[in-house]
């Protein structure tokens, strides 16, 4: 209900300043988060929708255009609109920043975890080959990992490999390639470690430290006035971009916004904010869609942008070849003619062939005319596309195919023909040799080369996570000290995940595909086949004392020392915590210990069966979570591994529930993401938002997916491990 009230308020403020005629508001409903009006008053067509649906019939288009112009004029007057922020030279880049890449910083295309280095040039090269051009990258960092321990969103930037100084170098690399850099802000992060400054001050400090150019306002429709004031003091030209639909009254100081899950009409609709302020850029996105033509058409017909997002919080939603080609073809046109797309010369629904589902918008100035055209049908259309007035001296060119076209003159009109692929786009420009520019032929040639790469392939480019093979240990006939024997098991195990955007075992969760906002934060149950030979498993998680013995015997020092045994001051076990589970170790640190001990980590199935046994218990002791049977966080810290004898499993294992999450030998890699499965829960639980990582004690069948990137981040105060061995 809180989110519904928030969306209602944002919708009413978006803008309820003028009556919107039915022709502009027909069919409007805000369904992005399940909101629907509850009263007749709320159902009244008073508010301009985020995307203004165009009437299907051409006879209504003149009235539609008149009403659009009237609404724009009246609303600017009512608001006393001041667009002077767009006039400032430091913001001149905004109106040509069409392509924004949402970059997960743990993506292997950006950071090579094997070599421990950023691969910025590789990322840019691959991305520009696929999409033609990048104008902005959003450096996304914390979610969906945040909440695993008490580190806040700003800590995740500071603890990236090399820290903020390295991110500044990365920012400079992007800048040298003409790409702006955004950081992101998670306003819901209120339950982790608090800063000694406000969130806005922390953000502006990071902006200053790394020379960033903008802030992506996650889950927000607009930012406070204080953002603009403090950003202007720190660095000129820093942009605010909202995720939720930006109210019109905030367009003056938010240069960009998302067009997320905006559902269009048959005849291409009008982006409200782009129509209102032509220099405003919106980035179209429906993150789980495998067909991007909806967003591509909307961006193309509105002179606006696209959010390129392939790695969605650890799930792969790659672009098909056709959609990548469309963006490659349209991007150079948008860039070259950005002054048209941000100017006042825009006439929606000017020409086309609506009977064949071909629609055109006109963009013009005193010298040239340009038509953006879309084919809404699933058929290749060839024939007459435009019938336009004749201007003396004009020539006509197809900018998608990169060639000149000849017009037929009919009743003092120039009739232009062309070919448009299914769900494709076209572009025709009319102008004189002088008005088109001395480099126009060079531009045409470049477009012709792009056209040769045209693809009709709409197959989704799947990648799949593969489990890393588990190496066997030296087999033993007898249980080792401190280990218990687990019998062989063949059968089914029930595994439960909380539905989060990070997904489950696969890199692709089909239940998320081709939908709007998915239902999140409920649990989902899987049944998996298990075929386990008998094995040994540690009675308890490995303790600080045991890990100290390993260090003393081997002199082990990880290649990356950041946060390694961070809880040991001066490299010494904290007094009284000798028998607490060792934490601040990553998967490799745990494997190194296990190898020294002649053991390995248990697979998640082994770990789970060791707790459940054949009784299939939900918790080690039975079916219900009991007070006093595990560390549920009462003390806010770890406890000794045998502090809860009543919490032993049927086979005699301690501490399988609460205290610390336990690493398993269930690592998966898909070439873009790397993750492992954690079991057991921990003493810590970040409170205040469902977006946080799972916390607190968990049932034995519960699994949590930890994305891996870098030891300094992977090491947590809440993650430990126990070992297994083969019999």
C-alpha positions in Angstrom: 0.0 0.0 0.0 2.9 2.4 0.6 4.2 1.9 -2.9 0.6 2.4 -4.3 0.3 5.6 -2.4 3.6 6.8 -3.6 2.8 6.0 -7.3 -0.6 7.7 -6.8 1.0 10.8 -5.5 3.6 10.8 -8.3 0.9 10.3 -10.9 -1.2 13.1 -9.6 1.8 15.4 -9.7 2.6 14.4 -13.3 0.6 16.7 -14.0 -2.9 17.5 -12.7 -2.6 21.2 -13.7 -4.8 21.0 -16.8 -7.7 19.0 -18.1 -6.5 16.3 -20.5 -9.1 15.7 -23.3 -10.2 12.1 -23.8 -8.3 11.9 -27.1 -5.1 12.3 -25.2 -5.9 10.1 -22.2 -7.9 7.3 -23.6 -6.7 3.9 -22.5 -4.4 5.3 -19.9 -3.7 3.4 -16.7 -0.6 3.2 -14.5 0.0 -0.6 -14.4 3.7 -0.6 -13.8 3.4 -1.5 -10.2 -0.2 -2.9 -10.1 -1.7 0.6 -9.5 -5.2 1.1 -10.7 -7.6 4.0 -9.8 -9.9 3.1 -6.9 -12.5 5.9 -7.1 -14.5 7.5 -9.9 -12.6 10.7 -9.2 -9.3 9.0 -9.7 -10.6 7.4 -13.0 -11.3 10.8 -14.5 -9.0 11.6 -17.4 -7.3 14.5 -15.6 -3.6 13.6 -15.8 -1.4 13.4 -18.8 0.0 9.8 -19.1 3.7 9.0 -19.3 3.3 8.1 -23.0 0.5 9.8 -24.8 -1.3 7.3 -27.0 -1.9 8.4 -30.6 -5.3 7.8 -32.2 -5.3 5.0 -34.7 -7.3 6.8 -37.4 -5.5 9.5 -39.5 -8.6 11.7 -39.5 -8.0 12.3 -35.8 -4.3 13.3 -36.1 -4.7 17.0 -36.8 -6.8 17.5 -33.7 -4.4 15.3 -31.7 -1.5 17.5 -32.7 -3.4 20.7 -31.8 -4.2 19.3 -28.4 -0.6 18.3 -27.8 0.6 21.8 -28.7 -2.1 23.4 -26.5 -1.3 21.2 -23.5 2.4 22.0 -23.8 1.9 25.7 -24.0 -0.7 25.8 -21.2 1.3 23.6 -18.9 4.5 25.6 -19.4 2.5 28.8 -18.6 0.9 27.2 -15.5 4.2 26.0 -14.2 6.1 29.1 -15.0 8.5 26.7 -16.7 12.1 27.7 -16.7 14.3 25.6 -19.0 17.5 27.6 -18.3 19.3 24.5 -16.9 19.2 23.0 -20.4 20.8 26.2 -21.8 23.9 26.0 -19.6 26.9 24.9 -21.7 27.9 22.2 -19.3 24.7 20.4 -20.1 25.0 20.6 -23.9 25.9 16.9 -24.1 22.5 15.8 -22.7 20.4 16.2 -25.9 22.7 13.9 -27.9 23.2 11.2 -25.2 20.8 8.6 -26.6 22.4 5.3 -25.8 22.9 4.5 -22.1 24.4 1.1 -21.0 23.4 -0.3 -17.6 26.7 -1.9 -16.6 26.8 -4.4 -13.8 30.4 -3.9 -12.5 30.8 -7.6 -11.7 30.2 -8.4 -15.4 33.1 -10.4 -16.7 33.1 -8.2 -19.8 34.1 -5.3 -17.6 36.2 -7.0 -14.9 38.3 -10.1 -15.4 38.2 -11.8 -12.0 40.8 -14.4 -13.1 43.4 -11.7 -13.9 42.2 -9.2 -11.3 41.9 -6.3 -13.7 39.3 -4.1 -15.3 38.8 -4.5 -19.1 37.2 -1.2 -20.0 38.5 -1.1 -23.6 37.3 -4.7 -24.2 33.9 -3.7 -22.8 33.7 -0.6 -25.0 34.9 -2.5 -28.1 32.4 -5.4 -27.8 29.5 -3.1 -26.9 30.1 -0.6 -29.7 30.4 -3.5 -32.2 27.0 -4.8 -31.0 25.2 -1.5 -30.5 27.0 1.1 -32.5 27.7 3.7 -29.9 27.6 4.2 -26.1 26.9 7.7 -24.8 26.6 6.9 -21.1 27.4 4.0 -18.8 25.7 3.5 -15.4 28.2 1.9 -13.0 25.9 -0.3 -11.0 27.4 -1.8 -7.8 25.6 -3.0 -4.7 22.2 -4.6 -5.4 21.5 -7.6 -5.4 24.4 -8.3 -3.0 23.8 -5.5 -0.5 22.4 -6.6 2.9 24.6 -9.7 3.1 26.4 -7.8 5.8 26.2 -4.2 7.1 28.2 -2.5 4.3 26.2 0.3 2.7 25.8 1.3 -0.9 28.7 3.7 -0.8 31.0 1.1 0.7 30.5 -1.0 -2.5 32.0 1.8 -4.6 34.9 2.3 -2.2 35.6 -1.5 -2.1 35.6 -2.1 -5.8 39.0 -3.3 -7.0 41.4 -0.3 -6.6 38.8 1.7 -4.8 37.7 5.2 -5.8 41.0 6.1 -7.3 40.8 3.3 -9.7 37.2 4.2 -10.6 38.5 7.7 -11.4 40.9 6.2 -13.9 38.0 4.1 -15.4 35.9 7.2 -15.6 38.8 8.9 -17.5 39.0 6.0 -19.9 35.3 6.3 -20.7 35.6 10.1 -21.1 38.4 9.6 -23.6 36.0 7.6 -25.7 33.3 10.2 -25.4 31.2 8.2 -22.9 29.7 9.8 -19.8 29.7 8.0 -16.4 26.9 7.7 -13.9 26.8 6.3 -10.4 23.6 5.1 -8.9 21.7 5.9 -5.7 19.5 3.4 -3.7 17.3 5.5 -1.5 15.9 2.4 0.1 19.3 1.5 1.7 18.5 2.6 5.2 19.2 -0.6 7.2 22.9 -1.0 6.7 25.9 0.9 8.2 25.2 4.7 8.4 27.6 7.3 7.1 28.7 10.4 9.1 27.1 12.5 6.3 23.8 12.6 4.5 23.2 10.3 1.5 23.3 13.4 -0.8 26.7 14.4 0.6 28.1 10.9 0.2 26.9 10.8 -3.4 28.4 14.2 -4.2 31.7 13.1 -2.6 31.8 10.0 -4.9 30.9 12.2 -7.9 33.8 14.4 -7.1 36.2 11.6 -6.3 35.7 9.7 -9.6 34.6 12.6 -11.9 31.2 11.1 -12.6 28.7 12.9 -14.8 25.3 11.8 -13.4 23.3 10.0 -10.8 20.8 7.3 -11.6 18.0 7.6 -9.1 17.0 4.0 -8.5 13.3 3.5 -7.6 12.8 7.2 -7.6 10.5 9.5 -9.7 12.5 12.6 -8.8 15.2 13.8 -6.5 15.1 16.5 -3.9 16.0 20.1 -4.8 19.1 19.7 -2.6 20.6 17.3 -5.2 20.8 20.0 -7.8 22.2 22.6 -5.4 25.0 20.4 -4.1 25.9 18.8 -7.4 26.4 22.2 -9.0 28.9 23.1 -6.3 30.9 19.9 -6.8 31.1 19.5 -10.5 29.4 21.3 -13.4 27.1 19.3 -15.8 26.1 16.5 -13.5 22.7 15.0 -14.5 19.9 13.5 -12.5 18.0 10.6 -14.2 15.0 9.1 -12.5 13.9 5.5 -12.8 10.2 6.0 -12.3 8.1 8.3 -14.5 9.4 11.9 -13.9 6.6 14.4 -13.1 6.5 17.3 -15.6 7.2 19.8 -12.9 10.6 18.2 -12.2 11.7 18.2 -15.9 13.4 21.6 -15.4 16.2 20.2 -13.2 16.2 16.5 -14.2 17.7 16.4 -17.7 16.9 12.7 -18.2 14.5 10.0 -17.1 13.6 6.4 -17.9 10.7 5.4 -20.1 10.3 2.1 -18.3 7.5 -0.3 -19.2 5.8 2.4 -21.3 3.2 0.5 -23.3 2.5 2.2 -26.6 -0.5 2.5 -29.0 -0.7 1.0 -32.4 0.2 4.4 -34.0 3.4 5.4 -32.2 2.7 7.5 -29.1 4.4 10.6 -27.7 6.7 10.6 -24.7 5.2 13.2 -22.5 8.3 14.6 -21.0 10.2 14.7 -24.4 7.3 16.5 -26.0 7.2 19.0 -23.1 10.9 19.7 -23.1 12.5 18.7 -26.4 16.0 18.7 -24.9 15.0 16.2 -22.2 16.2 12.6 -23.0 14.3 9.5 -21.9 15.8 6.0 -22.1 13.4 3.3 -23.0 13.6 0.0 -21.2 11.6 -3.1 -20.4 14.3 -5.1 -18.7 12.9 -8.6 -19.1 11.8 -8.3 -22.7 13.6 -10.3 -25.3 12.2 -8.3 -28.2 13.3 -4.6 -28.0 11.4 -3.3 -31.0 8.8 -1.6 -28.7 11.4 0.5 -27.0 13.3 1.0 -30.3 10.2 2.3 -32.1 9.3 4.6 -29.3 12.8 6.1 -29.0 13.1 6.4 -32.8 9.7 8.2 -33.2 10.4 10.5 -30.2 13.9 11.5 -30.9 14.8 9.9 -27.6 17.1 7.2 -26.1 17.5 3.5 -25.3 18.7 1.8 -22.1 20.9 -1.1 -23.1 20.7 -3.7 -20.4 22.0 -7.2 -21.0 23.1 -8.4 -17.5 20.1 -7.7 -15.3 21.4 -8.2 -11.7 23.0 -11.5 -12.6 20.4 -12.7 -15.2 21.2 -12.7 -18.9 18.8 -10.8 -21.1 20.9 -10.4 -24.2 19.8 -8.6 -27.4 19.0 -10.5 -30.6 20.8 -9.7 -33.8 17.9 -7.8 -35.4 17.4 -5.5 -32.5 21.2 -4.8 -32.3 21.2 -3.9 -36.0 18.3 -1.6 -35.7 20.1 0.3 -32.9 23.3 0.4 -34.9 21.5 1.9 -37.8 19.5 4.5 -36.0 22.2 5.7 -33.5 24.4 7.6 -36.0 21.4 9.4 -37.4 20.3 10.4 -33.9 23.7 11.7 -33.1 24.3 13.6 -36.3 20.8 15.2 -36.2 20.5 15.7 -32.4 19.8 19.4 -33.0 16.6 18.4 -34.9 15.5 15.9 -32.3 16.0 18.5 -29.5 14.5 21.4 -31.5 11.0 22.8 -31.9 10.4 21.4 -35.4 8.5 18.2 -34.6 5.3 17.1 -36.2 3.9 13.7 -35.1 2.1 11.5 -37.6 3.2 13.4 -40.7 2.8 10.9 -43.5 3.4 7.2 -43.7 1.0 4.5 -44.8 -1.2 3.8 -41.8 -3.2 1.2 -43.8 0.0 -0.8 -44.0 1.0 0.0 -40.4 3.7 2.4 -41.5 3.9 5.6 -39.5 6.1 8.7 -39.8 7.1 11.7 -37.7 8.6 14.8 -39.2 11.6 16.7 -37.7 12.7 19.9 -39.4 14.4 23.3 -39.2 14.9 26.0 -41.8 17.1 23.9 -44.0 16.3 20.2 -43.8 13.4 17.8 -43.2 13.8 14.4 -41.7 11.2 11.7 -41.2 11.6 8.9 -38.7 9.5 5.9 -39.9 8.4 2.6 -38.4 6.8 -0.5 -39.7 4.5 -1.8 -37.0 3.6 -5.0 -39.0 5.3 -8.3 -39.1 5.7 -8.2 -42.8 8.3 -6.7 -45.1 6.7 -3.6 -46.7 7.9 -2.2 -50.0 6.3 0.7 -51.9 5.2 4.3 -51.2 6.1 5.5 -47.8 5.8 9.3 -47.9 3.9 11.9 -49.8 5.4 15.3 -49.0 5.5 18.9 -50.3 8.2 19.8 -52.8 10.9 22.2 -51.9 12.9 23.6 -54.7 16.4 22.2 -54.9 15.8 19.3 -52.4 17.3 15.9 -52.9 16.0 12.8 -51.0 18.0 10.1 -49.2 17.3 6.9 -47.4 19.5 7.2 -44.3 19.1 3.6 -43.2 20.2 2.2 -46.5 22.7 5.0 -47.1 21.6 5.9 -50.6 19.8 8.6 -52.6 16.3 7.9 -53.7 14.2 9.4 -56.5 10.8 11.0 -56.0 7.8 10.7 -58.2 5.8 13.9 -58.6 2.1 13.5 -58.2 -0.2 16.5 -57.9 2.6 18.8 -56.8 3.7 16.3 -54.2 6.9 14.3 -54.0 6.1 10.6 -53.5 8.9 8.6 -51.9 9.2 4.8 -51.9 11.2 2.4 -49.9 11.5 -1.0 -48.2 11.1 -1.6 -44.5 11.8 -5.0 -42.8 9.2 -6.5 -40.4 9.0 -4.4 -37.3 11.8 -2.3 -38.8 12.6 1.3 -39.2 13.3 3.8 -42.0 14.5 7.3 -42.3 14.2 9.8 -45.2 15.9 13.2 -45.3 15.2 16.0 -47.7 17.6 18.9 -48.2 19.9 20.7 -50.6 23.5 19.8 -51.1 24.6 22.8 -49.0 22.2 22.2 -46.2 23.1 18.5 -45.9 26.8 19.4 -45.3 30.1 18.7 -47.0 30.6 15.4 -45.2 27.1 14.1 -46.0 28.4 11.6 -48.6 30.8 10.2 -46.1 28.0 9.8 -43.7 25.9 8.0 -46.3 28.7 5.6 -47.0 29.0 4.8 -43.3 25.3 4.1 -43.1 25.5 1.9 -46.2 28.2 -0.2 -44.4 26.0 -0.6 -41.4 23.1 -1.6 -43.6 25.2 -4.5 -45.0 25.2 -5.9 -41.5 21.4 -6.0 -41.4 20.0 -9.1 -39.7 16.5 -10.6 -39.4 17.6 -13.0 -36.7 15.3 -12.7 -33.7 16.7 -15.7 -31.8 17.4 -15.0 -28.2 21.2 -15.4 -27.5 21.1 -17.8 -24.6 24.0 -18.4 -22.3 23.8 -20.9 -19.4 25.6 -21.1 -16.1 27.6 -24.2 -15.8 28.6 -25.7 -12.4 32.3 -25.9 -11.7 33.4 -29.6 -11.3 34.0 -30.7 -7.7 37.4 -32.3 -7.2 37.4 -35.4 -5.0 39.5 -35.7 -1.9 41.8 -38.6 -0.9 39.3 -41.2 0.3 39.5 -42.4 3.9 37.9 -45.4 5.5 37.3 -43.8 8.9 35.8 -40.5 10.0 38.4 -37.8 10.6 38.5 -36.0 14.0 35.7 -33.4 14.2 33.7 -34.9 11.3 30.6 -37.0 11.1 29.7 -39.7 8.6 26.7 -39.1 6.3 25.3 -42.1 4.5 24.7 -42.3 0.8 21.5 -40.9 -0.5 19.6 -41.1 -3.8 16.4 -39.2 -4.2 14.8 -35.8 -4.4 15.7 -32.7 -2.5 13.4 -29.7 -2.2 15.2 -26.4 -2.6 13.6 -23.0 -1.8 14.7 -19.6 -3.1 13.3 -16.2 -2.4 12.3 -14.8 -5.8 14.7 -12.0 -6.5 15.9 -10.4 -9.7 19.2 -12.2 -9.4 17.4 -15.4 -10.3 18.2 -19.0 -9.4 20.7 -21.6 -10.8 20.3 -20.6 -14.4 21.6 -17.5 -16.1 18.1 -17.2 -17.6 14.9 -17.5 -15.6 12.1 -18.1 -18.1 9.5 -17.0 -15.6 10.9 -13.4 -15.9 10.9 -13.4 -19.7 8.7 -10.9 -21.7 6.9 -9.5 -18.7 6.7 -6.1 -17.0 7.5 -5.8 -13.3 7.6 -9.4 -12.0 6.2 -10.5 -8.7 9.1 -10.5 -6.3 10.1 -11.5 -2.8 7.9 -14.6 -2.4 9.4 -18.0 -2.2 9.8 -20.5 -5.1 10.3 -24.2 -4.6 12.4 -26.5 -6.9 12.8 -30.3 -6.7 16.2 -31.5 -7.6 17.6 -35.0 -8.0 20.4 -35.9 -5.6 22.7 -38.9 -5.9 25.2 -38.7 -3.0 27.8 -41.2 -2.1 28.6 -41.5 1.6 30.8 -38.7 2.8 32.2 -36.9 5.8 31.3 -33.4 6.9 32.6 -31.2 9.7 30.6 -31.1 12.9 30.9 -27.3 13.0 31.9 -24.4 10.8 35.7 -23.9 10.7 36.6 -21.7 13.6 39.0 -18.8 14.0 41.3 -21.1 16.0 41.4 -23.7 13.3 42.0 -21.2 10.5 44.9 -19.8 12.6 46.5 -23.2 12.7 46.2 -23.4 8.9 47.9 -20.0 8.5 50.7 -21.0 10.9 51.3 -24.2 9.1 51.2 -22.9 5.6 52.0 -19.2 5.7 49.0 -18.7 3.3 48.5 -15.2 2.1 45.9 -14.5 -0.5 46.8 -12.7 -3.7 44.3 -9.9 -2.8 44.5 -9.1 0.9 41.6 -6.6 1.0 39.2 -7.5 3.9 41.0 -10.9 4.5 40.3 -11.7 8.2 39.2 -8.1 8.7 37.8 -9.0 12.1 41.3 -10.0 13.4 43.0 -6.8 14.7 46.7 -6.9 13.9 46.3 -10.4 12.5 45.2 -11.8 15.9 42.0 -13.6 16.8 39.8 -11.4 18.9 39.9 -12.4 22.6 37.0 -14.8 23.3 36.3 -15.6 19.7 38.6 -18.5 19.2 35.6 -20.9 18.8 33.5 -18.5 16.7 33.3 -19.3 13.0 36.0 -17.7 10.8 34.5 -15.1 8.5 36.0 -12.5 6.1 37.1 -15.4 3.8 36.2 -15.9 0.2 35.7 -19.1 -1.8 39.4 -19.4 -2.6 40.4 -18.8 1.1 38.0 -21.5 2.1 39.3 -23.9 -0.6 42.9 -23.3 0.5 42.1 -24.3 4.0 40.1 -27.4 2.9 43.0 -28.5 0.7 45.5 -28.2 3.5 43.2 -30.2 5.7 42.8 -32.9 3.1 39.2 -32.0 2.6 37.0 -29.9 0.3 33.8 -27.8 0.6 30.5 -29.7 0.6 28.2 -29.3 -2.3 24.9 -27.7 -1.5 23.1 -31.0 -1.7 25.6 -32.6 0.7 25.2 -29.7 3.1 21.4 -29.9 3.0 21.2 -33.7 3.4 23.6 -33.5 6.3 21.1 -31.3 8.0 17.8 -32.9 7.0 18.6 -36.5 6.9 16.0 -38.9 5.6 13.4 -37.2 7.8 13.6 -34.2 5.5 13.6 -31.8 8.4 13.0 -28.1 7.7 15.4 -27.2 10.5 18.2 -29.3 12.0 16.0 -30.1 15.0 12.5 -30.3 13.4 9.9 -28.4 11.5 9.7 -25.1 13.4 12.2 -22.3 14.1 12.7 -22.5 17.9 14.1 -19.8 20.2 17.4 -20.8 21.8 18.2 -23.4 19.1 20.4 -21.2 16.9 22.0 -17.7 16.7 19.2 -15.6 15.5 21.1 -12.3 15.9 20.2 -11.4 19.5 23.7 -10.3 20.2 24.4 -8.8 16.8 27.5 -10.9 16.4 28.7 -14.5 15.8 28.6 -17.0 18.6 30.7 -20.1 19.4 30.0 -22.9 17.0 28.8 -25.2 19.8 26.8 -22.6 21.7 23.5 -24.2 20.7 23.6 -27.9 21.4 19.9 -28.2 21.0 20.3 -27.1 17.4 22.3 -30.2 16.3 21.1 -32.1 13.2 20.1 -35.7 13.1 23.7 -36.7 12.2 25.3 -34.5 14.9 26.2 -31.3 13.0 26.2 -28.0 14.8 25.3 -24.5 13.7 23.6 -25.3 10.4 21.0 -22.6 11.0 21.9 -19.0 11.7 25.3 -17.8 13.0 26.9 -17.5 9.5 26.1 -18.3 6.0 28.2 -21.2 4.7 29.9 -21.4 1.4 29.3 -24.5 -0.7 31.2 -26.1 -3.5 28.3 -25.1 -5.8 30.0 -22.5 -7.9 28.6 -21.6 -11.3 30.0 -19.6 -14.2 28.3 -18.4 -17.5 31.0 -16.2 -19.0 29.4 -12.9 -17.7 28.5 -13.8 -14.1 30.0 -16.0 -11.5 28.1 -17.1 -8.4 27.9 -19.7 -5.6 25.2 -21.0 -3.4 25.1 -20.1 0.3 23.3 -22.1 2.9 22.0 -21.7 6.5 21.4 -18.0 7.0 23.3 -15.8 9.5 23.0 -13.7 12.6 22.6 -10.6 10.5 19.6 -9.3 8.8 19.4 -5.9 7.1 16.0 -4.4 7.8 13.8 -1.9 6.1 13.7 -3.1 2.5 12.8 -6.2 0.6 15.6 -5.3 -1.9 18.3 -6.5 0.6 20.0 -9.9 0.5 18.4 -12.6 2.6 19.3 -12.6 6.2 18.6 -14.2 9.6 18.4 -17.9 10.2 17.1 -19.9 7.2 15.6 -23.4 6.7 17.9 -26.2 5.6 16.3 -26.2 2.1 16.8 -22.5 1.6 19.4 -21.4 -1.0 20.8 -18.0 -1.6 22.7 -16.9 -4.7 25.8 -14.9 -4.0 27.2 -13.1 -7.0 31.0 -13.2 -6.9 33.4 -10.5 -8.3 36.4 -9.7 -6.2 37.8 -11.0 -2.9 37.5 -7.6 -1.2 33.8 -7.5 -1.7 33.1 -11.3 -1.5 34.6 -11.5 2.0 31.9 -10.7 4.5 31.4 -10.6 8.2 28.5 -13.1 7.8 30.0 -15.8 5.6 32.0 -18.8 6.8 32.3 -22.5 5.8 32.7 -26.0 6.9 34.5 -28.9 5.1 33.6 -32.3 3.7 35.6 -35.3 2.6 35.0 -38.4 0.5 34.6 -41.8 2.1 
